[in-house]
Amino acid sequence: MLIATVLLHVLVIYWASEHVSLPAHQDQAEKTVEISLSPRPLETGMQQPVARADKTETPPAAPARPRSRPVAPAVPVTAPAALSNPDSSAAEETSPAEIAALTAPLEIKEASPEKAAAMAETPASPASEEKPATAKAPEYVVLPPPSARLTLELSNTKPGQPNPYLGEGEINWEAGDGKYKMSMKAGLKILFASVNLLTMRSEGLLDSHGIAPVLSSETRRGRSETATHFNREEKTISFSASTKTAVLSDGAQDKNTILMQLAGIGNADARQMQAGREFAIQIGEDRDATVFQFVVQGQEKITTKLGNLTTWHLVRPPRPGSYNSRLDVWLAPELHWYPVQIRNTESNGAVTTQSVTKITQITNQGH
């Protein structure tokens, strides 16, 4: 019995020593795993864990790569493959500045509407304000018609007005010895009197481009006279009614001489008048310069106090932003291409028509 008791104690002690040592082995195994997972400097090709969303601490960068790692996750998925692939060596070499350069086109495209709005709100510089449209060099030849005085009857109608206003107009044209003078008058007949509404005068030279105005003026009833200066040497146009300065184009005209310039195109060579042809001519007005676009409509027969005339019909259609009225001109080839009918149609529907009643050839007086 004693021997059995001793053997029992020995077995208990052996069992206890065997089981007490197990936790020590487990602790050692856990310590080994923990040591293997402790933070350490990353090697090349081991930066994938940085992009994990559960990391709250950015591993220290390798000495050879001082750039900040949070930049990499910010690259859009639409970026080039070299940027979207973290295993690519190109991605490892991409700096924040390079990423910004690659995505810059998207930023510019998105910001362009704001930039355009800012530009629209920015006041224009004096140089841009004073730079009007210019016309190309004339692609036609001009032979101004001979000196003459044209008498015209005038009719003005307005929407809702049963009877038109009647009046008369006159064009005086003198050309010779490389110079010209021109004047236009228009007025209304009221009872037994005539009231002058508009007087325009122009004088200048005749050069290789046809009529070359130097000075033109305009006087309207109840308003002060305005003048337009064509500075040939400086190649500019200036205006007494504004501070603008326009670049003078070859073949530029004023509101007076444009009629005789068109007549001179046909007078030089009738073949220059072809249906559908366009003539872009710069016009110096009272405050600015504008390019008038004339379109040849074709030949038409009209009835005047001089009889039935075969004419060439030209139209300057309205052009928003430049002029809103329509100007129609009829030139008579059998009468030195003089403008035998002129019609102006305003945007409000008012129409003013001048039709020739008499043409008198005049002798040049020093011109």
DANOR-V286850 format. One record per residue. RES is the residue in three letters. OMEGA is omega in degrees with one decimal (999 if undefined). D_FIRST is the distance of its C-alpha to the first C-alpha in whole Angstrom. Layout:
BEGIN
res = [RES,RES]
omega = [OMEGA,OMEGA]
d_first = [D_FIRST,D_FIRST]
END
This chain:
BEGIN
res = [MET,LEU,ILE,ALA,THR,VAL,LEU,LEU,HIS,VAL,LEU,VAL,ILE,TYR,TRP,ALA,SER,GLU,HIS,VAL,SER,LEU,PRO,ALA,HIS,GLN,ASP,GLN,ALA,GLU,LYS,THR,VAL,GLU,ILE,SER,LEU,SER,PRO,ARG,PRO,LEU,GLU,THR,GLY,MET,GLN,GLN,PRO,VAL,ALA,ARG,ALA,ASP,LYS,THR,GLU,THR,PRO,PRO,ALA,ALA,PRO,ALA,ARG,PRO,ARG,SER,ARG,PRO,VAL,ALA,PRO,ALA,VAL,PRO,VAL,THR,ALA,PRO,ALA,ALA,LEU,SER,ASN,PRO,ASP,SER,SER,ALA,ALA,GLU,GLU,THR,SER,PRO,ALA,GLU,ILE,ALA,ALA,LEU,THR,ALA,PRO,LEU,GLU,ILE,LYS,GLU,ALA,SER,PRO,GLU,LYS,ALA,ALA,ALA,MET,ALA,GLU,THR,PRO,ALA,SER,PRO,ALA,SER,GLU,GLU,LYS,PRO,ALA,THR,ALA,LYS,ALA,PRO,GLU,TYR,VAL,VAL,LEU,PRO,PRO,PRO,SER,ALA,ARG,LEU,THR,LEU,GLU,LEU,SER,ASN,THR,LYS,PRO,GLY,GLN,PRO,ASN,PRO,TYR,LEU,GLY,GLU,GLY,GLU,ILE,ASN,TRP,GLU,ALA,GLY,ASP,GLY,LYS,TYR,LYS,MET,SER,MET,LYS,ALA,GLY,LEU,LYS,ILE,LEU,PHE,ALA,SER,VAL,ASN,LEU,LEU,THR,MET,ARG,SER,GLU,GLY,LEU,LEU,ASP,SER,HIS,GLY,ILE,ALA,PRO,VAL,LEU,SER,SER,GLU,THR,ARG,ARG,GLY,ARG,SER,GLU,THR,ALA,THR,HIS,PHE,ASN,ARG,GLU,GLU,LYS,THR,ILE,SER,PHE,SER,ALA,SER,THR,LYS,THR,ALA,VAL,LEU,SER,ASP,GLY,ALA,GLN,ASP,LYS,ASN,THR,ILE,LEU,MET,GLN,LEU,ALA,GLY,ILE,GLY,ASN,ALA,ASP,ALA,ARG,GLN,MET,GLN,ALA,GLY,ARG,GLU,PHE,ALA,ILE,GLN,ILE,GLY,GLU,ASP,ARG,ASP,ALA,THR,VAL,PHE,GLN,PHE,VAL,VAL,GLN,GLY,GLN,GLU,LYS,ILE,THR,THR,LYS,LEU,GLY,ASN,LEU,THR,THR,TRP,HIS,LEU,VAL,ARG,PRO,PRO,ARG,PRO,GLY,SER,TYR,ASN,SER,ARG,LEU,ASP,VAL,TRP,LEU,ALA,PRO,GLU,LEU,HIS,TRP,TYR,PRO,VAL,GLN,ILE,ARG,ASN,THR,GLU,SER,ASN,GLY,ALA,VAL,THR,THR,GLN,SER,VAL,THR,LYS,ILE,THR,GLN,ILE,THR,ASN,GLN,GLY,HIS]
omega = [177.7,-179.6,178.6,179.7,-180.0,179.6,179.1,178.9,-179.7,179.5,179.0,-179.4,-180.0,-180.0,-179.4,-178.9,179.2,-175.9,177.1,-177.4,-177.8,178.2,178.8,177.1,179.3,177.7,-178.6,179.9,179.9,178.1,-179.4,178.4,-178.9,179.4,-177.7,-178.8,-178.3,-178.6,175.7,179.4,-178.4,176.8,177.4,-179.7,-179.2,-176.6,179.2,-179.0,-177.5,-176.0,-178.2,-176.0,-176.4,177.7,178.4,-178.5,-179.9,179.5,177.3,-178.6,175.9,-177.7,-176.2,-178.8,-176.1,-175.6,-177.8,-176.0,-177.9,-179.6,-174.3,179.9,-176.9,-179.9,-179.2,179.9,179.4,179.7,178.4,-175.7,-178.4,179.1,-175.9,179.8,-176.7,179.3,-177.7,177.7,178.4,178.4,180.0,-176.3,-176.3,179.9,176.5,180.0,179.2,178.0,178.5,-179.9,-179.2,-179.9,-178.6,-179.9,178.3,-179.8,179.6,-178.4,-179.6,-175.8,-174.0,178.1,178.4,179.4,179.4,178.8,179.0,178.8,-179.7,-179.5,-178.6,179.7,179.4,178.4,178.7,-178.2,-178.7,179.3,-174.5,-178.8,-179.0,178.1,177.5,-178.8,176.8,176.8,-177.4,177.3,-179.4,176.6,-175.2,171.3,-177.0,180.0,180.0,-178.1,-179.9,173.4,-179.4,174.7,-175.5,171.1,-173.0,177.0,-179.8,178.2,178.6,-179.9,178.9,-179.4,-174.7,-177.2,179.7,170.3,-179.5,179.3,179.6,179.3,-178.3,175.7,175.1,-177.1,178.5,-178.0,177.8,178.6,175.9,-179.9,176.4,169.1,-179.1,175.3,178.0,176.5,177.2,-179.9,-179.8,175.3,178.3,-174.2,-178.1,-177.9,176.8,-178.8,179.6,-178.0,-173.6,173.1,177.4,178.7,179.4,174.7,-178.5,-172.3,170.1,-177.3,-176.2,178.6,179.8,-179.3,-178.2,-178.8,173.8,179.3,174.0,-179.8,-178.2,178.1,176.7,-178.1,178.7,179.9,177.8,179.0,174.9,-177.3,176.2,-176.3,176.2,-176.1,-173.2,-178.4,-179.8,-177.9,178.9,172.5,178.5,-170.7,178.3,-176.9,178.1,179.9,-178.1,173.7,-178.2,174.8,-177.0,177.8,174.2,-179.6,-179.5,-178.9,168.6,-176.6,177.1,-168.8,-177.6,179.8,-179.2,175.2,176.6,177.3,-179.5,177.9,178.5,-178.7,179.5,-179.0,-177.3,-178.9,177.2,177.2,178.6,179.9,-179.6,-179.9,-179.7,175.6,176.9,-174.5,178.0,-179.1,173.3,180.0,-175.5,-177.1,-175.1,176.9,-177.9,175.8,176.4,179.6,179.1,179.6,177.6,-179.2,-177.9,179.8,178.8,173.0,179.2,179.1,-180.0,176.0,175.6,-179.8,178.0,-176.5,171.4,-173.8,168.2,-175.3,176.9,-177.5,167.5,-177.4,176.0,176.6,-178.3,-179.7,179.7,177.5,-174.3,-178.5,177.1,179.5,177.5,179.6,177.2,-178.7,-176.6,-179.9,-177.8,179.3,178.3,178.0,177.2,175.1,-174.3,174.6,-177.8,179.9,177.3,-179.2,-178.7,-179.5,179.4,177.7,178.3,-177.1,175.4,-178.1,173.9,-177.6,-174.6,175.0,-177.4,174.9,-179.3,175.2,-179.3,179.5,179.8,179.1,179.9,178.7,999]
d_first = [0,4,5,5,6,9,10,11,13,14,15,17,19,20,21,23,25,26,27,29,31,33,35,36,37,39,41,42,43,45,47,48,50,51,52,54,56,57,61,63,67,68,69,72,71,69,71,70,67,70,72,69,69,66,67,68,68,70,69,71,74,74,76,78,79,80,81,79,77,77,81,79,78,81,83,84,83,87,87,87,84,84,83,81,79,76,76,79,80,83,81,80,83,85,86,86,90,90,88,91,94,92,92,96,98,96,96,100,100,99,101,104,105,104,106,109,109,109,112,114,114,115,119,120,122,126,126,124,126,130,129,130,130,133,134,134,138,140,140,144,147,150,153,154,157,161,162,162,162,160,161,158,158,155,153,150,148,145,143,144,148,150,153,152,154,156,157,158,157,159,157,159,158,160,159,161,161,157,157,156,157,156,156,155,156,155,156,156,160,160,163,166,164,161,158,157,153,152,153,152,153,152,153,152,153,153,150,149,146,149,150,148,148,148,149,149,149,149,150,149,151,150,148,148,149,146,146,144,144,144,143,144,144,140,139,138,139,140,140,142,140,137,135,134,135,135,135,138,138,140,143,142,144,145,145,149,149,146,149,151,149,148,151,152,149,151,154,153,151,151,149,146,146,144,142,138,139,138,139,137,139,138,140,141,141,141,138,136,136,135,135,137,136,139,139,142,142,145,149,150,154,154,158,159,162,163,163,160,158,156,153,149,147,144,141,139,136,134,131,129,128,131,134,134,138,139,142,144,147,150,152,155,156,160,160,158,155,156,153,155,153,150,147,144,142,139,136,137,140,143,145,148,150,153,156,158,162,164,164,166,166,167,168,166,167,165,162]
END
